[in-house]
């Protein structure tokens, strides 16, 4: 199991601003090894309850909340990451469990018993929580990500664009999911993720971003668009 506790700041940029700041960060940080010239694909299946508890808690701004997702970076992958993110004040706790493709498909189909064979305590916690709260798949979100890292302080700078989603097909291994746009292709979400504090030279670049911080959950944005709200 992987466990990460960090602060997160988010900003909405246009495409020109994305190019500008990506160029700055490329000069001072390491490029994520998964990056291609266009970054890489992130695809996540989100689970929620029948009354959309996680969605509603986020929209209401409740401090202590969580969300559960199954994430891949390639539809042809032989594994997926089952992740639980918990908001704790200014911090985000993310825990991850690597599951094989067969078990990931079981989770997609709403069958969570496969988690009982994993030795990690986190697997049992996910099974207990998802079954007792009656979680089920509700939305797939996909986007292009370009990422930069600073290993000294576990800083991650990510630019997410071309955000699309679907609520009709939850098979994240399907190469032909019917997606609807969540944001305009000219909008990019900058996320600054770090443990404790930002290093000075990174903070200087972030300080140039003349934008108000946003609390943008790509999951919630996707659900809102499906409900008739237009953010394009």
Phi, psi and omega in degrees: 000138176257138182228128181225130175240123186203165171268151178225134173237140183231143179220144176264123181244160167268177188293324179294320178295321177302311180299320181298307185284329175297322177295319177299310185292329180296334182279338186240347181240165176279144177281134176304136184296341180277348183296138162253194178297333179252016183084220178208164183272137171240129179228126184229137171259122180261142177251147176207176182269173181298331178260018175055047185302310183295319177299313183292320179297322177295314182294330179277351179076024178295131187293311183266102182212173180212166170214151184238133181215160174242121191239139172227167178238002180199124179301341179267006182296152179264006179208169175218164178250119172273120188234144172236121177253130181237125178275125180228088184065235179276354185257154174240124175259121178241125175240141187227144177230125178279123179238148180285167186300319180299316180289326177299319179294324175298317178296321178300324181276005177082016179255108189259000182298336180300336181292339184290343181273351179276141186280342183291137179300328180299325179297316178294321178298315179297316179300312182297316183290315184290329179279318182292327180265002178057052176286148176210160181295137181230334188197137172254131178238135180227147177201166173268134180235134170243126190231148175230149185227155173228104188294334184300325183230018180052039178278136173233129175246121182233145175241117184248127183220173181051054183279122180227166184205168173209148174237017182247340179220118185260005181281095183293350177270359179281127181284349186232053179290139178279098188261147170247149181288140178260316176231161174300149177294346180270356177261139181226134177263119175269127176239130178248115185239130185203160178257118173081293183206159176271138172296149188307313185289333175285318179299324180297319179292314179300325180295340178279347181287105185275063182222152173280138177299142178243161176245069188261110171268121181298328175298310181294320177300318180296317180295321180295320178297319179294338178271359175110359178275136185250115179248010185283000000 
